[in-house]
């Protein structure tokens, strides 16, 4: 039995979730005050600027991997170092737009991308990006004192995406060990605890 959806409709939903997650994170980027870029975040050893720089880098990789079909080695260290320049919000907007265009191009989600851990369907790559954006939106919101509530549809999407490989994320160094959620925790709290956050 199928769920009645076609690959095209699933791709459309995925692109919608990606755009929503980008917009959510972008709103927090634009809310960062000038005096907050050096503030700490829930990500160990990352300042607000480091966190936003990481997400900008991730967006900039998308055209190279999805549109151009590059291997990791071909891109090299192009997107390392400070990518934010004097106006981090503009740098985010530019990077986010480039990623959205690359994923949204005709046939883009039917391709295979060459990631550090092997060849991966572009749909899986996009889904991973959505989950990463959702979790880091909370990190950024916590760091700058912004609204920490995440839309339920994005929480559910991220939880379903991350669950199969959550145990591997701690090894990346970007996520802490899972935390036991409190009794009767809501979906957002359970997601954050799964990724080592302490809501």
N, CA, C and O of each residue as an XYZ file, in Angstrom:
796
protein
N       0.850     -1.198      0.000
C       0.000      0.000      0.000
C       0.883      1.244      0.000
O       1.887      1.299      0.710
N       0.511      2.229     -0.788
C       1.273      3.465     -0.822
C       0.514      4.553     -0.082
O      -0.650      4.380      0.281
N       1.180      5.669      0.137
C       0.519      6.763      0.848
C      -0.245      7.672     -0.108
O      -0.796      8.693      0.304
N      -0.276      7.295     -1.392
C      -1.051      8.067     -2.356
C      -0.323      9.267     -2.919
O      -0.880      9.989     -3.746
N       0.906      9.500     -2.494
C       1.658     10.630     -3.006
C       2.559     10.182     -4.144
O       2.980      9.027     -4.205
N       2.843     11.102     -5.032
C       3.745     10.841     -6.147
C       5.115     11.395     -5.813
O       5.237     12.230     -4.917
N       6.162     10.946     -6.519
C       7.487     11.541     -6.281
C       7.477     13.058     -6.449
O       8.167     13.775     -5.725
N       6.684     13.540     -7.416
C       6.633     14.986     -7.639
C       6.025     15.715     -6.446
O       6.509     16.775     -6.048
N       4.954     15.143     -5.872
C       4.320     15.808     -4.732
C       5.215     15.724     -3.500
O       5.268     16.662     -2.704
N       5.923     14.593     -3.339
C       6.855     14.492     -2.204
C       7.985     15.503     -2.349
O       8.415     16.111     -1.369
N       8.460     15.677     -3.574
C       9.512     16.668     -3.807
C       9.009     18.074     -3.506
O       9.735     18.895     -2.947
N       7.771     18.343     -3.877
C       7.196     19.663     -3.622
C       7.106     19.937     -2.126
O       7.415     21.038     -1.672
N       6.681     18.931     -1.361
C       6.615     19.083      0.095
C       8.015     19.312      0.665
O       8.197     20.167      1.532
N       8.997     18.557      0.189
C      10.363     18.698      0.676
C      10.893     20.094      0.408
O      11.508     20.702      1.284
N      10.661     20.611     -0.798
C      11.116     21.968     -1.120
C      10.413     23.012     -0.260
O      11.008     24.021      0.119
N       9.148     22.761      0.043
C       8.413     23.677      0.923
C       9.009     23.675      2.322
O       9.209     24.737      2.912
N       9.299     22.478      2.865
C       9.908     22.385      4.192
C      11.276     23.076      4.196
O      11.620     23.767      5.155
N      12.054     22.889      3.128
C      13.379     23.523      3.053
C      13.247     25.040      3.074
O      13.980     25.718      3.793
N      12.317     25.572      2.288
C      12.117     27.024      2.251
C      11.657     27.539      3.615
O      12.107     28.587      4.077
N      10.755     26.790      4.252
C      10.268     27.205      5.573
C      11.399     27.218      6.595
O      11.506     28.141      7.403
N      12.243     26.188      6.553
C      13.349     26.109      7.507
C      14.362     27.223      7.264
O      14.883     27.808      8.214
N      14.637     27.513      6.013
C      15.534     28.626      5.700
C      14.958     29.949      6.217
O      15.663     30.748      6.834
N      13.681     30.160      5.958
C      13.050     31.416      6.390
C      13.062     31.544      7.909
O      13.269     32.631      8.449
N      12.839     30.426      8.588
C      12.828     30.420     10.045
C      14.200     30.813     10.590
O      14.312     31.677     11.460
N      15.236     30.169     10.068
C      16.585     30.497     10.506
C      16.949     31.923     10.114
O      17.545     32.662     10.898
N      16.584     32.298      8.895
C      16.902     33.639      8.417
C      16.293     34.737      9.271
O      16.908     35.783      9.480
N      15.086     34.499      9.763
C      14.444     35.496     10.631
C      15.262     35.706     11.898
O      15.381     36.831     12.385
N      15.830     34.614     12.436
C      16.667     34.739     13.631
C      17.984     35.451     13.301
O      18.480     36.247     14.099
N      18.543     35.164     12.134
C      19.783     35.852     11.732
C      19.556     37.357     11.689
O      20.383     38.131     12.171
N      18.440     37.763     11.112
C      18.144     39.193     10.992
C      17.814     39.821     12.347
O      17.795     41.046     12.472
N      17.556     38.999     13.356
C      17.249     39.515     14.693
C      18.494     39.667     15.563
O      18.413     40.213     16.664
N      19.643     39.191     15.083
C      20.868     39.282     15.878
C      21.307     40.749     15.992
O      21.462     41.436     14.983
N      21.501     41.213     17.213
C      21.999     42.582     17.415
C      23.505     42.622     17.193
O      24.189     41.601     17.265
N      23.993     43.802     16.928
C      25.425     43.968     16.671
C      26.284     43.460     17.819
O      27.388     42.961     17.604
N      25.768     43.590     19.049
C      26.565     43.188     20.207
C      26.414     41.703     20.555
O      26.934     41.258     21.578
N      25.711     40.933     19.721
C      25.460     39.522     20.031
C      26.273     38.540     19.190
O      26.238     37.338     19.452
N      26.988     39.014     18.208
C      27.681     38.094     17.307
C      28.755     37.277     18.014
O      29.079     36.174     17.574
N      29.306     37.799     19.092
C      30.320     37.058     19.836
C      29.762     36.239     20.985
O      30.519     35.585     21.703
N      28.441     36.266     21.170
C      27.818     35.530     22.282
C      27.914     34.032     22.073
O      28.006     33.556     20.942
N      27.892     33.278     23.193
C      27.935     31.833     23.124
C      26.609     31.246     22.666
O      25.577     31.917     22.699
N      26.643     29.989     22.238
C      25.452     29.277     21.779
C      25.403     27.906     22.449
O      26.370     27.502     23.094
N      24.292     27.189     22.304
C      24.250     25.819     22.828
C      25.226     24.867     22.123
O      25.458     23.760     22.609
N      25.792     25.275     21.002
C      26.788     24.462     20.294
C      28.155     24.728     20.914
O      28.660     25.849     20.864
N      28.738     23.710     21.487
C      30.015     23.869     22.190
C      31.047     24.574     21.322
O      31.284     24.198     20.174
N      31.650     25.594     21.894
C      32.751     26.332     21.274
C      32.335     27.184     20.083
O      33.201     27.727     19.396
N      31.042     27.319     19.816
C      30.588     28.166     18.716
C      29.948     29.428     19.252
O      29.075     29.377     20.118
N      30.388     30.560     18.730
C      29.707     31.821     18.984
C      28.535     31.938     18.019
O      28.362     31.099     17.135
N      27.736     32.977     18.192
C      26.644     33.235     17.261
C      27.190     33.375     15.842
O      26.622     32.836     14.893
N      28.285     34.096     15.709
C      28.879     34.277     14.372
C      29.336     32.931     13.796
O      29.131     32.665     12.611
N      29.947     32.091     14.621
C      30.387     30.775     14.154
C      29.198     29.939     13.672
O      29.268     29.275     12.638
N      28.115     29.983     14.434
C      26.926     29.197     14.094
C      26.345     29.652     12.758
O      26.055     28.828     11.890
N      26.176     30.951     12.595
C      25.620     31.460     11.332
C      26.580     31.183     10.182
O      26.150     30.854      9.077
N      27.870     31.315     10.438
C      28.852     31.029      9.396
C      28.754     29.567      8.936
O      28.872     29.272      7.747
N      28.539     28.663      9.892
C      28.386     27.235      9.567
C      27.199     27.016      8.636
O      27.304     26.285      7.651
N      26.073     27.647      8.946
C      24.888     27.462      8.113
C      25.048     28.131      6.753
O      24.549     27.623      5.749
N      25.735     29.259      6.715
C      26.019     29.894      5.418
C      26.872     28.962      4.562
O      26.604     28.777      3.375
N      27.888     28.385      5.166
C      28.740     27.439      4.443
C      27.920     26.276      3.887
O      28.095     25.883      2.734
N      27.025     25.728      4.710
C      26.205     24.607      4.255
C      25.350     24.979      3.048
O      25.198     24.186      2.119
N      24.793     26.188      3.064
C      23.978     26.615      1.921
C      24.837     26.805      0.672
O      24.407     26.475     -0.434
N      26.025     27.324      0.841
C      26.891     27.584     -0.314
C      27.367     26.297     -0.991
O      27.684     26.296     -2.180
N      27.414     25.207     -0.227
C      27.814     23.930     -0.808
C      26.774     23.395     -1.796
O      27.121     22.652     -2.715
N      25.518     23.762     -1.617
C      24.440     23.129     -2.372
C      24.579     23.286     -3.887
O      24.475     22.286     -4.598
N      24.811     24.493     -4.418
C      24.948     24.591     -5.877
C      26.088     23.737     -6.427
O      25.950     23.126     -7.487
N      27.200     23.692     -5.720
C      28.330     22.898     -6.201
C      27.996     21.414     -6.242
O      28.340     20.720     -7.199
N      27.324     20.928     -5.198
C      27.033     19.501     -5.102
C      25.834     19.080     -5.939
O      25.863     18.044     -6.603
N      24.782     19.885     -5.903
C      23.534     19.504     -6.570
C      23.499     19.953     -8.026
O      23.196     19.161     -8.918
N      23.803     21.202     -8.256
C      23.729     21.725     -9.632
C      24.903     21.275    -10.485
O      24.737     20.854    -11.630
N      26.113     21.374     -9.894
C      27.321     21.118    -10.679
C      27.834     19.688    -10.574
O      28.692     19.279    -11.357
N      27.315     18.919     -9.609
C      27.738     17.536     -9.457
C      29.179     17.373     -9.019
O      29.819     16.375     -9.349
N      29.702     18.346     -8.274
C      31.105     18.318     -7.859
C      31.365     17.245     -6.806
O      30.479     16.870     -6.038
N      32.576     16.775     -6.794
C      33.058     15.940     -5.711
C      33.556     16.858     -4.592
O      33.910     18.011     -4.839
N      33.579     16.343     -3.371
C      34.053     17.128     -2.228
C      35.450     17.689     -2.504
O      35.746     18.843     -2.193
N      36.288     16.855     -3.087
C      37.677     17.257     -3.326
C      37.772     18.427     -4.303
O      38.690     19.242     -4.212
N      36.835     18.508     -5.228
C      36.860     19.602     -6.203
C      36.549     20.945     -5.547
O      37.098     21.978     -5.931
N      35.668     20.916     -4.560
C      35.299     22.159     -3.863
C      36.388     22.549     -2.873
O      36.678     23.729     -2.678
N      36.992     21.525     -2.246
C      38.117     21.778     -1.341
C      37.748     22.686     -0.195
O      36.738     22.474      0.476
N      38.564     23.696      0.032
C      38.356     24.599      1.168
C      37.681     25.905      0.760
O      37.785     26.909      1.464
N      36.990     25.889     -0.380
C      36.353     27.100     -0.905
C      35.439     27.762      0.121
O      35.406     28.987      0.231
N      34.700     26.948      0.870
C      33.705     27.498      1.795
C      34.146     27.374      3.253
O      33.310     27.234      4.146
N      35.439     27.424      3.493
C      35.970     27.449      4.848
C      36.321     28.888      5.220
O      36.370     29.771      4.364
N      36.562     29.103      6.507
C      36.907     30.445      6.970
C      35.677     31.316      7.144
O      34.548     30.825      7.134
N      35.906     32.617      7.306
C      34.810     33.560      7.547
C      34.097     33.873      6.237
O      34.691     34.419      5.308
N      32.827     33.522      6.177
C      32.018     33.760      4.981
C      30.999     34.873      5.185
O      30.219     35.175      4.282
N      31.001     35.481      6.364
C      29.952     36.447      6.696
C      30.296     37.876      6.315
O      29.406     38.671      6.012
N      31.581     38.208      6.328
C      31.972     39.560      5.963
C      31.378     40.606      6.886
O      31.039     40.306      8.030
N      31.248     41.839      6.394
C      30.769     42.925      7.248
C      29.265     42.913      7.490
O      28.788     43.575      8.412
N      28.505     42.173      6.679
C      27.048     42.149      6.840
C      26.573     40.698      6.831
O      26.182     40.181      5.785
N      26.605     40.035      7.993
C      26.247     38.623      8.058
C      24.844     38.305      7.543
O      24.634     37.264      6.921
N      23.891     39.186      7.796
C      22.515     38.910      7.362
C      22.418     38.867      5.838
O      21.731     38.011      5.282
N      23.091     39.770      5.179
C      23.092     39.768      3.709
C      23.805     38.526      3.189
O      23.371     37.918      2.210
N      24.895     38.154      3.843
C      25.614     36.941      3.431
C      24.719     35.713      3.571
O      24.717     34.841      2.702
N      23.950     35.644      4.674
C      22.999     34.544      4.832
C      21.968     34.555      3.712
O      21.719     33.523      3.089
N      21.368     35.710      3.452
C      20.319     35.802      2.428
C      20.829     35.324      1.068
O      20.136     34.597      0.356
N      22.028     35.734      0.722
C      22.605     35.364     -0.573
C      22.839     33.855     -0.649
O      22.509     33.220     -1.650
N      23.410     33.287      0.416
C      23.690     31.852      0.438
C      22.398     31.043      0.418
O      22.296     30.048     -0.300
N      21.417     31.467      1.202
C      20.142     30.758      1.261
C      19.453     30.757     -0.101
O      18.901     29.741     -0.525
N      19.490     31.886     -0.774
C      18.874     31.976     -2.099
C      19.545     31.027     -3.083
O      18.872     30.382     -3.886
N      20.867     30.943     -3.021
C      21.585     30.069     -3.957
C      21.234     28.601     -3.720
O      21.097     27.830     -4.670
N      21.090     28.217     -2.447
C      20.728     26.835     -2.135
C      19.307     26.537     -2.577
O      19.037     25.474     -3.135
N      18.400     27.469     -2.331
C      16.999     27.252     -2.699
C      16.859     27.104     -4.218
O      16.109     26.256     -4.700
N      17.580     27.925     -4.951
C      17.536     27.828     -6.413
C      18.079     26.486     -6.896
O      17.518     25.871     -7.803
N      19.173     26.039     -6.284
C      19.802     24.786     -6.716
C      18.896     23.588     -6.460
O      18.731     22.738     -7.335
N      18.305     23.513     -5.265
C      17.402     22.404     -4.960
C      16.125     22.472     -5.801
O      15.553     21.439     -6.151
N      15.686     23.676     -6.119
C      14.420     23.846     -6.821
C      14.502     23.760     -8.329
O      13.472     23.792     -9.001
N      15.697     23.653     -8.876
C      15.849     23.569    -10.328
C      15.223     22.278    -10.859
O      15.211     21.267    -10.156
N      14.703     22.299    -12.087
C      14.088     21.092    -12.656
C      15.031     19.887    -12.606
O      16.168     19.963    -13.070
N      14.557     18.790    -12.047
C      15.333     17.565    -11.988
C      16.375     17.503    -10.894
O      17.037     16.477    -10.735
N      16.541     18.582    -10.131
C      17.618     18.623     -9.138
C      17.481     17.527     -8.087
O      18.468     16.901     -7.701
N      16.254     17.300     -7.626
C      16.057     16.322     -6.552
C      16.110     14.875     -7.042
O      16.045     13.942     -6.241
N      16.226     14.693     -8.337
C      16.375     13.347     -8.888
C      17.846     12.932     -8.970
O      18.155     11.789     -9.307
N      18.739     13.856     -8.664
C      20.165     13.598     -8.831
C      20.761     12.901     -7.605
O      20.122     12.764     -6.562
N      21.996     12.472     -7.775
C      22.791     11.911     -6.684
C      23.901     12.897     -6.374
O      24.558     13.401     -7.284
N      24.115     13.173     -5.104
C      25.185     14.094     -4.708
C      26.303     13.307     -4.027
O      26.072     12.270     -3.405
N      27.498     13.825     -4.161
C      28.675     13.146     -3.636
C      29.073     13.814     -2.317
O      29.713     14.866     -2.313
N      28.691     13.197     -1.208
C      28.967     13.739      0.119
C      30.177     13.048      0.725
O      30.700     12.087      0.161
N      30.617     13.536      1.866
C      31.835     13.000      2.491
C      31.688     11.534      2.866
O      32.679     10.806      2.908
N      30.461     11.088      3.139
C      30.241      9.703      3.554
C      29.704      8.835      2.415
O      29.305      7.693      2.642
N      29.692      9.369      1.195
C      29.283      8.554      0.059
C      28.205      9.202     -0.790
O      27.672     10.257     -0.444
N      27.889      8.555     -1.910
C      26.855      9.061     -2.805
C      25.487      8.984     -2.130
O      25.145      7.980     -1.506
N      24.711     10.060     -2.263
C      23.450     10.209     -1.541
C      22.402     10.820     -2.461
O      22.722     11.737     -3.217
N      21.164     10.343     -2.421
C      20.105     10.992     -3.201
C      19.964     12.459     -2.785
O      20.062     12.793     -1.604
N      19.738     13.313     -3.756
C      19.590     14.738     -3.452
C      18.428     14.989     -2.499
O      18.460     15.934     -1.711
N      17.392     14.136     -2.570
C      16.272     14.300     -1.644
C      16.716     14.085     -0.200
O      16.286     14.809      0.698
N      17.573     13.093      0.023
C      18.067     12.832      1.378
C      18.953     13.983      1.851
O      18.889     14.387      3.012
N      19.764     14.498      0.962
C      20.632     15.640      1.289
C      19.774     16.843      1.690
O      20.060     17.506      2.687
N      18.739     17.120      0.925
C      17.865     18.248      1.227
C      17.166     18.043      2.569
O      17.052     18.983      3.356
N      16.701     16.832      2.834
C      16.029     16.551      4.104
C      16.971     16.754      5.281
O      16.564     17.275      6.319
N      18.227     16.349      5.126
C      19.223     16.569      6.177
C      19.431     18.057      6.423
O      19.576     18.493      7.565
N      19.445     18.829      5.344
C      19.618     20.273      5.473
C      18.451     20.901      6.234
O      18.642     21.794      7.061
N      17.248     20.424      5.944
C      16.076     20.941      6.650
C      16.201     20.686      8.145
O      16.013     21.597      8.951
N      16.516     19.455      8.518
C      16.625     19.112      9.933
C      17.699     19.941     10.615
O      17.508     20.403     11.740
N      18.823     20.134      9.943
C      19.916     20.918     10.514
C      19.486     22.363     10.735
O      19.780     22.953     11.775
N      18.798     22.921      9.769
C      18.311     24.299      9.899
C      17.339     24.435     11.063
O      17.391     25.416     11.805
N      16.457     23.459     11.226
C      15.458     23.525     12.294
C      16.136     23.534     13.661
O      15.832     24.380     14.501
N      17.046     22.601     13.880
C      17.708     22.509     15.181
C      18.568     23.738     15.451
O      18.580     24.257     16.568
N      19.280     24.199     14.442
C      20.143     25.358     14.648
C      19.347     26.664     14.783
O      19.849     27.646     15.328
N      18.111     26.670     14.286
C      17.247     27.825     14.551
C      17.009     27.959     16.051
O      17.055     29.058     16.603
N      16.755     26.824     16.704
C      16.569     26.861     18.156
C      17.860     27.313     18.838
O      17.821     28.132     19.756
N      19.001     26.787     18.397
C      20.288     27.189     18.980
C      20.472     28.698     18.900
O      20.861     29.343     19.873
N      20.186     29.250     17.723
C      20.385     30.685     17.526
C      19.386     31.489     18.344
O      19.734     32.512     18.932
N      18.148     31.021     18.377
C      17.142     31.719     19.172
C      17.526     31.731     20.648
O      17.405     32.761     21.311
N      17.987     30.595     21.165
C      18.398     30.525     22.564
C      19.572     31.487     22.818
O      19.631     32.140     23.860
N      20.486     31.566     21.872
C      21.680     32.396     22.056
C      21.370     33.890     22.084
O      22.039     34.649     22.786
N      20.362     34.316     21.326
C      20.099     35.756     21.220
C      18.842     36.178     21.974
O      18.462     37.348     21.944
N      18.196     35.230     22.649
C      17.005     35.573     23.423
C      15.770     35.783     22.570
O      14.871     36.531     22.956
N      15.712     35.132     21.409
C      14.551     35.248     20.527
C      13.550     34.134     20.829
O      13.811     33.270     21.666
N      12.424     34.157     20.160
C      11.387     33.143     20.326
C      11.954     31.770     19.972
O      12.458     31.574     18.867
N      11.874     30.818     20.905
C      12.444     29.494     20.694
C      11.449     28.479     20.151
O      11.833     27.351     19.844
N      10.185     28.851     20.026
C       9.196     27.898     19.535
C       9.421     27.634     18.052
O       9.635     28.555     17.264
N       9.368     26.355     17.691
C       9.542     25.926     16.308
C       8.197     25.430     15.771
O       7.427     24.821     16.514
N       7.907     25.679     14.504
C       6.640     25.206     13.942
C       6.516     23.683     14.037
O       7.472     22.955     13.767
N       5.339     23.218     14.422
C       5.135     21.787     14.620
C       5.471     20.957     13.398
O       6.037     19.871     13.526
N       5.131     21.451     12.206
C       5.386     20.681     10.997
C       6.879     20.475     10.781
O       7.299     19.428     10.289
N       7.681     21.470     11.146
C       9.131     21.341     10.991
C       9.732     20.475     12.093
O      10.699     19.752     11.854
N       9.175     20.543     13.282
C       9.625     19.659     14.359
C       9.385     18.203     13.981
O      10.265     17.357     14.140
N       8.193     17.918     13.481
C       7.874     16.542     13.076
C       8.780     16.078     11.947
O       9.269     14.949     11.959
N       9.000     16.946     10.977
C       9.871     16.593      9.854
C      11.276     16.283     10.349
O      11.859     15.264      9.978
N      11.822     17.168     11.194
C      13.188     16.977     11.690
C      13.302     15.712     12.522
O      14.284     14.978     12.405
N      12.303     15.448     13.363
C      12.344     14.254     14.213
C      12.347     12.985     13.376
O      13.110     12.058     13.648
N      11.493     12.942     12.358
C      11.429     11.762     11.488
C      12.722     11.583     10.696
O      13.169     10.461     10.457
N      13.312     12.702     10.296
C      14.557     12.641      9.521
C      15.725     12.174     10.381
O      16.524     11.344      9.950
N      15.823     12.702     11.588
C      16.990     12.465     12.428
C      16.951     11.119     13.139
O      17.996     10.515     13.382
N      15.757     10.647     13.473
C      15.628      9.435     14.296
C      16.494      8.262     13.836
O      17.129      7.629     14.679
N      16.550      7.940     12.534
C      17.321      6.757     12.123
C      18.824      6.861     12.368
O      19.498      5.843     12.524
N      19.356      8.091     12.402
C      20.807      8.219     12.572
C      21.198      9.095     13.758
O      22.331      9.570     13.838
N      20.271      9.306     14.666
C      20.541     10.172     15.822
C      21.743      9.689     16.619
O      22.516     10.497     17.134
N      21.903      8.379     16.723
C      23.012      7.833     17.499
C      24.378      8.171     16.943
O      25.374      8.145     17.666
N      24.428      8.493     15.645
C      25.707      8.811     15.010
C      26.077     10.282     15.150
O      27.239     10.650     14.975
N      25.107     11.115     15.462
C      25.360     12.550     15.438
C      26.323     13.010     16.529
O      27.103     13.940     16.323
N      26.266     12.359     17.684
C      27.181     12.747     18.761
C      28.631     12.605     18.306
O      29.486     13.394     18.707
N      28.912     11.607     17.475
C      30.275     11.364     17.015
C      30.796     12.496     16.133
O      32.006     12.669     15.986
N      29.872     13.269     15.545
C      30.284     14.363     14.666
C      30.924     15.508     15.441
O      31.655     16.319     14.874
N      30.640     15.568     16.755
C      31.156     16.666     17.559
C      30.271     17.895     17.545
O      30.508     18.841     18.297
N      29.245     17.893     16.692
C      28.348     19.043     16.597
C      27.126     18.892     17.482
O      26.388     19.854     17.692
N      26.905     17.686     18.005
C      25.744     17.428     18.849
C      26.190     16.690     20.101
O      27.083     15.844     20.049
N      25.561     17.016     21.227
C      25.893     16.347     22.466
C      25.190     15.013     22.580
O      24.387     14.638     21.726
N      25.503     14.305     23.647
C      24.826     13.035     23.909
C      23.352     13.305     24.215
O      23.018     14.339     24.793
N      22.478     12.385     23.832
C      21.048     12.577     24.119
C      20.786     12.830     25.604
O      21.470     12.295     26.477
N      19.783     13.656     25.861
C      19.373     13.997     27.221
C      17.995     13.393     27.452
O      17.146     13.431     26.561
N      17.765     12.840     28.630
C      16.454     12.264     28.947
C      15.409     13.381     29.012
O      15.538     14.288     29.834
N      14.383     13.335     28.165
C      13.377     14.402     28.206
C      12.531     14.307     29.468
O      12.358     13.221     30.021
N      12.010     15.425     29.919
C      11.147     15.391     31.099
C       9.846     14.643     30.802
O       9.478     14.447     29.644
N       9.170     14.236     31.851
C       7.878     13.566     31.683
C       6.909     14.483     30.942
O       6.873     15.691     31.174
N       6.131     13.889     30.053
C       5.120     14.606     29.278
C       5.723     15.723     28.434
O       5.065     16.731     28.177
N       6.976     15.550     27.997
C       7.623     16.546     27.146
C       6.911     16.633     25.796
O       6.419     15.629     25.282
N       6.859     17.825     25.233
C       6.244     17.979     23.917
C       7.224     17.548     22.829
O       8.372     17.206     23.114
N       6.764     17.569     21.593
C       7.560     17.054     20.476
C       8.853     17.855     20.297
O       9.904     17.281     20.014
N       8.776     19.169     20.458
C       9.979     19.985     20.297
C      11.009     19.637     21.364
O      12.192     19.487     21.060
N      10.572     19.509     22.597
C      11.501     19.182     23.680
C      12.136     17.815     23.456
O      13.334     17.648     23.684
N      11.350     16.837     23.013
C      11.898     15.509     22.750
C      12.947     15.551     21.636
O      13.977     14.882     21.718
N      12.676     16.345     20.594
C      13.651     16.483     19.505
C      14.951     17.087     20.019
O      16.033     16.578     19.728
N      14.848     18.156     20.772
C      16.043     18.838     21.271
C      16.831     17.938     22.222
O      18.061     17.905     22.175
N      16.126     17.217     23.076
C      16.810     16.306     24.003
C      17.522     15.186     23.242
O      18.607     14.756     23.633
N      16.915     14.724     22.169
C      17.529     13.689     21.346
C      18.884     14.144     20.823
O      19.788     13.335     20.612
N      19.011     15.448     20.617
C      20.240     16.011     20.057
C      21.122     16.663     21.115
O      21.998     17.467     20.794
N      20.890     16.319     22.356
C      21.778     16.776     23.416
C      21.516     18.184     23.898
O      22.308     18.726     24.668
N      20.422     18.794     23.464
C      20.096     20.128     23.944
C      19.364     20.028     25.286
O      18.768     19.001     25.606
N      19.421     21.093     26.046
C      18.713     21.169     27.325
C      17.747     22.348     27.260
O      18.087     23.465     27.651
N      16.536     22.086     26.759
C      15.558     23.175     26.575
C      15.213     23.890     27.876
O      14.409     24.822     27.874
